Amino acid sequence: MLFSDNAMQSSVIDTDYIELDKLLKRENLAASGGEARFLISQGLASVNGMVESRKRRKLYPGDRILCLGVELQVTAAGFCSAQGDESTQAKCAHSSIPSADLGRLA
C-alpha cells in the first residue's frame, strides 16, 4: 500500500533510531511487543513504501511507516514536520516527549 495524502502523525524520538517493533508498541498500534512482531511477520507494516519483515528494523528521522492504516513519520526531538495550525504543531512537538524534558528542549 502506498502512502496517501491523509494526515500523517509524527513519532518523536530523542535517540538516533528506534526499532520498528518498539515503535509500533509505543504508538499503540500493538498492545505488546509480541503483537508488534506478529504484525510485522504478517507483512502488515511498511517502511518508506516497502513491506518490512525485519522486526528490529532501525528507523531514523524521516522514515515513514504505514501499519493498520496509520501513517507515521519518525521525527527527531526538537523538530516537527507537521503542517497545519499551531495546535497540530504543538501536539507534534510534545507527543512523545515527557513533560519534565520539555524545558530542556527550549
Backbone torsions as a table, in degrees:
resi	resn	phi	psi	omega
1	MET	NA	134.0	178.8
2	LEU	-86.9	161.1	177.9
3	PHE	-70.5	143.1	179.5
4	SER	-102.0	-178.8	178.2
5	ASP	-88.7	7.4	178.4
6	ASN	-64.4	163.3	179.7
7	ALA	-60.6	133.8	178.8
8	MET	-103.9	138.0	178.0
9	GLN	-89.1	143.2	174.6
10	SER	-92.7	140.8	174.4
11	SER	-117.2	105.8	-172.9
12	VAL	-84.7	129.2	175.3
13	ILE	-119.2	148.8	178.5
14	ASP	-114.2	19.5	175.6
15	THR	-122.2	177.1	179.8
16	ASP	-66.3	-35.1	-177.9
17	TYR	-154.1	169.7	172.1
18	ILE	-138.9	143.8	179.5
19	GLU	-79.6	146.4	-174.3
20	LEU	-55.3	-47.7	-178.2
21	ASP	-62.7	-36.9	179.3
22	LYS	-69.6	-36.1	177.6
23	LEU	-65.0	-45.2	-179.7
24	LEU	-61.0	-39.6	178.1
25	LYS	-68.9	-46.2	-177.8
26	ARG	-62.4	-36.1	-178.8
27	GLU	-88.8	12.1	175.9
28	ASN	61.8	29.3	171.9
29	LEU	-87.1	-13.7	175.8
30	ALA	-140.3	142.1	-178.2
31	ALA	-76.9	-21.1	-178.3
32	SER	-149.9	169.4	176.2
33	GLY	-63.9	-36.6	178.1
34	GLY	-63.5	-40.8	178.1
35	GLU	-67.2	-39.5	178.3
36	ALA	-61.0	-45.1	179.4
37	ARG	-64.8	-35.8	176.9
38	PHE	-64.0	-46.2	179.2
39	LEU	-57.1	-42.8	-179.4
40	ILE	-66.4	-43.7	-178.1
41	SER	-65.0	-24.2	179.3
42	GLN	-89.2	3.9	177.3
43	GLY	76.7	24.1	-176.8
44	LEU	-94.0	3.5	178.3
45	ALA	-124.1	136.9	175.3
46	SER	-127.4	149.7	178.9
47	VAL	-124.1	123.6	179.5
48	ASN	53.5	38.9	175.2
49	GLY	85.1	0.7	-179.4
50	MET	-118.5	133.4	177.2
51	VAL	-59.3	132.8	-176.6
52	GLU	-111.8	129.1	179.5
53	SER	-108.7	-8.4	179.2
54	ARG	-83.6	114.7	-175.8
55	LYS	-63.5	-34.6	-176.4
56	ARG	-105.8	28.2	176.8
57	ARG	-53.5	128.1	178.2
58	LYS	-78.1	128.5	178.5
59	LEU	-109.1	136.0	-178.2
60	TYR	-119.1	160.4	176.8
61	PRO	-50.5	133.9	-177.9
62	GLY	102.4	-22.5	178.3
63	ASP	-66.5	142.6	179.8
64	ARG	-114.2	131.6	-176.2
65	ILE	-120.7	139.4	174.1
66	LEU	-127.4	123.4	179.0
67	CYS	-150.3	127.7	178.3
68	LEU	54.8	34.8	178.2
69	GLY	81.0	0.9	179.2
70	VAL	-101.7	129.4	178.5
71	GLU	-103.4	129.9	179.2
72	LEU	-126.4	149.4	170.3
73	GLN	-127.3	127.6	178.6
74	VAL	-72.5	129.8	-177.3
75	THR	-130.6	139.1	176.8
76	ALA	-73.2	144.7	177.8
77	ALA	-56.3	138.3	179.9
78	GLY	89.3	-2.0	178.7
79	PHE	-133.9	135.1	179.3
80	CYS	-135.1	127.8	179.3
81	SER	-98.4	6.2	-179.0
82	ALA	-64.6	140.3	176.0
83	GLN	-113.4	150.8	180.0
84	GLY	135.6	-159.1	-176.9
85	ASP	-74.6	175.3	-176.2
86	GLU	-62.7	-34.2	-179.1
87	SER	-66.5	-35.7	177.3
88	THR	-65.9	-45.0	-179.8
89	GLN	-67.2	-37.2	178.5
90	ALA	-65.0	-41.1	178.5
91	LYS	-62.2	-42.5	179.2
92	CYS	-60.9	-47.6	-175.6
93	ALA	-66.3	-26.7	-175.0
94	HIS	-111.1	1.6	-170.2
95	SER	-61.2	-39.6	-174.1
96	SER	-124.1	16.8	-179.1
97	ILE	-109.2	121.8	178.1
98	PRO	-56.9	142.3	-175.9
99	SER	-58.6	-29.8	179.2
100	ALA	-65.8	-23.8	-177.6
101	ASP	-92.3	-9.0	-175.0
102	LEU	-63.0	-37.7	-179.0
103	GLY	-63.4	-32.9	-179.4
104	ARG	-70.6	-23.1	-177.5
105	LEU	-84.0	-18.3	-176.2
106	ALA	-75.3	NA	NA
